[in-house]
Amino acid sequence: MISLTYILINFLTIIICFIFSFDKRIRFNRYFKPFILASIVVAIPFIIWDAIFTARGVWWFNTDYTLGISLLGLPLEECLFFICIPFSCTFTYFCLTKFFNLDWANGFNNIIAFVTIIVCAVVALSYNDRLYTFVTALVTIGSILYLHFIDKQEWIGEASLVYTILMLGFLPVNGVLTGTGLESPIVNYNPQEFMNIRIGTIPIEDAVYGYVMILWNLYFFKKFSTIIEHKSAANE
């Protein structure tokens, strides 16, 4: 039996942000192209990661809540998740940094980077036998090392602040995916592959996984936005 549950979650996640993208005070619709490019670039490795972990039984999906269409062994809705969630997060970041001065948060860049790397390193060493935990920790360390120390991005603090605010939306959305309010979870996790520390029904690894995904979406969104703006200026 076809269920619209997961696709409806994606739709509700994106629809309000999409509508307000056309507001004259925001005009985020002018940035649809760089967003689409950025989200595709980031979605590809994350979908591959997702597909490999699904094949290995790290997690699996309850098809009672999906349309029954699969890509690379993943429900179609799961692939769309990597577009819908980043859109809402990127839109929120765009709006908050447009209307509020969040530069002060970037004064904490070094603290955020060092604490994140140290905590993730300890977690990776302590749970090297838990695949989801171990890989998420390593990917987070690698991401912060590159973005902060190598490429020297200066917006890590404000991005982290916005992501913290977005947790207010992340918790109910991911909560439903992991079983809150449903007879059974849409996404199920092998208890031997993660720390079994949950925020409600949500594995804490999911919050870190989402953080890294959003950082990379913002990184490429900014890169592609700059390229497109330069090309537009050159053509004028």
N, C-alpha and C positions, 0 to 999 in steps of 0.2 A: 504493500500500500504506500502510495506517494505521500510524503509529509512535507509541509512547507516550513517546518519549524526553523531549521538552520538557515534557509534562504531568507526567511523573515527577519532573523536576527541580523544578518548582513544588511538587509534593506533598511531596517530601523536605525542601524548604526550610521548609515551614510546619508539618509534622505534629508534630514534637517540641515546638515552642513552643506549639502549640495544646493539646496534651495537658497540658503543665505550667501552662497558663493557669488550670486548675481546681484546682491545688494550693492547699491552705488557707493556706499561708504567702505565696502570691503573689496569688491571686484576681484575676488579670487579666481573667477572664471578665466581671467587673463593668464593664469598660471596653470591651467589644466594640462597644457602640453608638457612643461617640465615635470609636473607631478606624475603624469602617465609614464614618461620616460624613466623617472626615478623609481617609481613603484615596480616597473617591469624588471629593471636591473636588480633590485633588491629581492623581488619575489622569486626570481629564478633559483638562486642558491637556497633560499628558505623552503621553497617547494620541494627541491631535491632532498634537502635535509628531512623534511616532513615525510616524503615518500620512503626514504631509506629507513627511518625509524618505524614507520607503519609496517613495512615489510619485515622488519626484525622483531615486531611485536612489542616495541617500547610503548606504543599507544595504538589504539584502534578506534573505529567509529561505529556508532550504532546507526545502521542504515534505516531504522524505523523513523528517523527524524530528517531524512534527506530525500532528494528527488530521485536518487538511484542512478545518477549519471556520474561516472568515474573518469578521472584523468590521472595517469601514473599511479593507479591504485588508491587515489584520494577522491573523496566526494567532490563534485564540482564546487559546492559551497565552501569547502576548505580552501580551494585555490582562490576563490573570490575573496575570502577572508584577508588575503595578503594584499588586496587592493582596497577593500572597504575600510579596514581598521587604519591603515596608513593615511588614507584620505582624510578621515575625521581627525586624526592626530595632527597631520600636517596643517590642515585648515585651522585647527584650534591654536597651534603654535603661531601660524601666520597672523591670526587675529590678535592674540594676546601681545605679541611683540610689535604689532602695528599700533595698537591703542594704549599700550602701557610700556613704560621704560623698565625692562627687566635686565638691563646691563649689569646691575649690581650683583645679580646671581652669578655672573661669570667670574667674579672675584673668588669664587669657591672652586674654580676649575681644578686646581692642583689637589685640593683636599678630596674632591669627588673622585678624581682619577686615582690617587694613591689608595684611598679607602676601598674603592671598587676592586682594584687589582689585588690588594692584600687579602680582602675577604674572599674573593673568587679563587685565589691561589690556595688558601687554607681549605676551602670547600673542595676544590679539585683534588688536593692531596688526601683529604679525609674520606672522600666518596669516589675514589677512582674506579670503583667497581660498579658504580651506578651510572649507566651510559648517558641518560638525559642530564643528570646533574653535572657529570664530568665534562661533557661536550659543551653544554651551555656555559659553564664556568670558563673553559678555555676560549670559546668564541668571544665572550665578554672581555676577557683579558686582552686578546688580540685586537679587538675593536678599539678599546680605550688606548692601548699602546699606539696604534696607528693614528687615530683621530686626534689625540691630545699631544702625544710626544713626537710623532713623526710629521704629520701634516699640520700640526699646531692649530687646530680649529679652536676658535675663541668663544664658541656658543654652547659649550657642553653644560655650563651651569644653568643657563636659561632653559635649555632643552630638558635638563633633569628636573627643573622646577615645574615646567609645563607637564612633563610626564607624571610627576607626583600629583598634580591637579587632575590629570586625566584618569588617575586611578579611581576616581569617583565614578567614572563611566566604565572603566575596565572591569571593576569588580562585579557589577551586575551582569555585564555581557558575558564575561568569561565564566561567571558563576552559573549562568544558565547552561553554557556549553559543557560544564563539568558536573551538572546534575541538579543545581539549585532550582527547585520548583517543578522538576520533571520526575517521572517515575523512575527513570534511569538516565545516566549521563549520555550526552551526545559523543563526547570524547572520553575514552576510558584509558587509564594508565596502568602499566605493569608496575606493581608496588616494589619490585626488585630493581627497578631502573631509575628511581628518583628518591629523594630524601624522606618522602612521606610527611613533609611539613606543609600544611595547607592553610590558606587564608580562606576560611569557610570551606568550600569544596575545591578551591583552586590550588594546585601545586605551586609552591613559591617559585619554582623554576620558571613557570609561565610568565611571572611578572618580569623576571630578568630577561627572558627570551624576548618579550615584547619591548623592553627597554632598548635592547640592542637593535631590534628590527626598526624601531622608530629613529634611533640615532642615524642609521645608515640611510633611511628614507630622507631625513632632513639633509644629510650630507650631499646626496646626489640631487635632491631638489634644489638646493642652493647652487650647486655646480651648474646644472642645466638652466636654471633661471638666469644666471649670470651670462652664460653663453648666448642664450636667446636674446637677452637685453642688449648685449654688445652687437649682435648681428642686426637687430632692429635699428640701433643707433647708427650703424655704419651705412644702412640703406636709406636713411633719411637725408 
